[in-house]
Amino acid sequence: MNQSPDHQIVTRRYVERRIAELPAGPGETDARLRGLLDIFDEMTAKGHPEPLTLLASVLGIPVDMLVTHLRAAGRSWGESR
């Protein structure tokens, strides 16, 4: 699924807003991780071709680190990811 540049920008901004809404306090790590997982699941359900890459890019972290965060949020990962 190829996205137009306009669609990519809109999607990225949406993800940026969603991340900005996540809890950020020191005692809210679990809620933030669950929120990241929810965003990932939403992007996957909507058919985004590269939800890990998009989310990691918005967060400014490597994909491997994002996978670690998502695992901590309760996601079990298969070899295809």
C-alpha atoms as a printed R data frame, in Angstrom:
   type eleno elety resid chain resno      x       y      z
1  ATOM     1    CA   MET     A     1  0.000   0.000  0.000
2  ATOM     2    CA   ASN     A     2  1.635   3.202 -1.171
3  ATOM     3    CA   GLN     A     3  0.618   6.332  0.637
4  ATOM     4    CA   SER     A     4  0.681   9.713 -1.010
5  ATOM     5    CA   PRO     A     5  3.027  12.265  0.548
6  ATOM     6    CA   ASP     A     6 -0.003  14.178  1.844
7  ATOM     7    CA   HIS     A     7 -1.415  11.062  3.501
8  ATOM     8    CA   GLN     A     8  1.983  10.311  5.049
9  ATOM     9    CA   ILE     A     9  2.129  13.811  6.546
10 ATOM    10    CA   VAL     A    10 -1.417  13.583  7.918
11 ATOM    11    CA   THR     A    11 -0.710  10.154  9.403
12 ATOM    12    CA   ARG     A    12  2.540  11.306 10.991
13 ATOM    13    CA   ARG     A    13  0.858  14.363 12.527
14 ATOM    14    CA   TYR     A    14 -1.931  12.163 13.877
15 ATOM    15    CA   VAL     A    15  0.618   9.867 15.522
16 ATOM    16    CA   GLU     A    16  2.490  12.887 16.916
17 ATOM    17    CA   ARG     A    17 -0.742  14.162 18.507
18 ATOM    18    CA   ARG     A    18 -1.550  10.740 19.938
19 ATOM    19    CA   ILE     A    19  1.921  10.461 21.472
20 ATOM    20    CA   ALA     A    20  1.677  13.977 22.912
21 ATOM    21    CA   GLU     A    21 -1.530  12.918 24.696
22 ATOM    22    CA   LEU     A    22  0.136   9.950 26.429
23 ATOM    23    CA   PRO     A    23  0.892  10.167 30.151
24 ATOM    24    CA   ALA     A    24  4.438  11.394 30.727
25 ATOM    25    CA   GLY     A    25  4.841  11.381 34.496
26 ATOM    26    CA   PRO     A    26  7.475   9.256 36.216
27 ATOM    27    CA   GLY     A    27  4.851   6.947 37.719
28 ATOM    28    CA   GLU     A    28  2.966   6.490 34.461
29 ATOM    29    CA   THR     A    29  5.383   4.332 32.485
30 ATOM    30    CA   ASP     A    30  2.977   1.395 32.191
31 ATOM    31    CA   ALA     A    31  0.174   3.629 30.920
32 ATOM    32    CA   ARG     A    32  2.522   5.261 28.402
33 ATOM    33    CA   LEU     A    33  3.723   1.883 27.127
34 ATOM    34    CA   ARG     A    34  0.137   0.631 26.790
35 ATOM    35    CA   GLY     A    35 -0.671   3.831 24.898
36 ATOM    36    CA   LEU     A    36  2.203   3.219 22.488
37 ATOM    37    CA   LEU     A    37  0.916  -0.306 21.945
38 ATOM    38    CA   ASP     A    38 -2.579   1.058 21.289
39 ATOM    39    CA   ILE     A    39 -1.203   3.469 18.681
40 ATOM    40    CA   PHE     A    40  0.776   0.659 17.047
41 ATOM    41    CA   ASP     A    41 -2.281  -1.609 16.991
42 ATOM    42    CA   GLU     A    42 -4.393   1.179 15.517
43 ATOM    43    CA   MET     A    43 -1.894   1.876 12.731
44 ATOM    44    CA   THR     A    44 -1.699  -1.858 11.996
45 ATOM    45    CA   ALA     A    45 -5.497  -2.202 11.922
46 ATOM    46    CA   LYS     A    46 -5.718   0.729  9.504
47 ATOM    47    CA   GLY     A    47 -3.293  -1.039  7.179
48 ATOM    48    CA   HIS     A    48 -0.299   1.250  7.586
49 ATOM    49    CA   PRO     A    49  2.544  -0.402  5.672
50 ATOM    50    CA   GLU     A    50  5.260   0.337  8.262
51 ATOM    51    CA   PRO     A    51  3.723   1.063 11.684
52 ATOM    52    CA   LEU     A    52  6.930   0.230 13.590
53 ATOM    53    CA   THR     A    53  9.015   2.529 11.409
54 ATOM    54    CA   LEU     A    54  6.498   5.364 11.660
55 ATOM    55    CA   LEU     A    55  6.117   5.138 15.427
56 ATOM    56    CA   ALA     A    56  9.871   4.826 16.030
57 ATOM    57    CA   SER     A    57 10.511   7.793 13.746
58 ATOM    58    CA   VAL     A    58  8.003   9.999 15.562
59 ATOM    59    CA   LEU     A    59  9.477   8.964 18.910
60 ATOM    60    CA   GLY     A    60 13.022   9.512 17.635
61 ATOM    61    CA   ILE     A    61 14.187   6.058 18.702
62 ATOM    62    CA   PRO     A    62 15.473   2.987 16.843
63 ATOM    63    CA   VAL     A    63 12.895   0.373 15.825
64 ATOM    64    CA   ASP     A    64 14.601  -2.219 18.061
65 ATOM    65    CA   MET     A    65 14.084   0.008 21.099
66 ATOM    66    CA   LEU     A    66 10.424   0.500 20.164
67 ATOM    67    CA   VAL     A    67  9.973  -3.267 19.928
68 ATOM    68    CA   THR     A    68 11.427  -3.561 23.440
69 ATOM    69    CA   HIS     A    69  8.919  -0.965 24.682
70 ATOM    70    CA   LEU     A    70  6.019  -2.724 22.983
71 ATOM    71    CA   ARG     A    71  7.109  -6.057 24.446
72 ATOM    72    CA   ALA     A    72  7.103  -4.434 27.869
73 ATOM    73    CA   ALA     A    73  3.538  -3.348 27.175
74 ATOM    74    CA   GLY     A    74  2.521  -6.961 26.687
75 ATOM    75    CA   ARG     A    75  2.955  -7.610 22.982
76 ATOM    76    CA   SER     A    76  4.518 -10.920 22.024
77 ATOM    77    CA   TRP     A    77  6.419 -10.633 18.767
78 ATOM    78    CA   GLY     A    78  6.828 -13.204 16.056
79 ATOM    79    CA   GLU     A    79  9.758 -13.624 13.735
80 ATOM    80    CA   SER     A    80  8.031 -11.568 11.042
81 ATOM    81    CA   ARG     A    81  8.428  -8.366 13.023
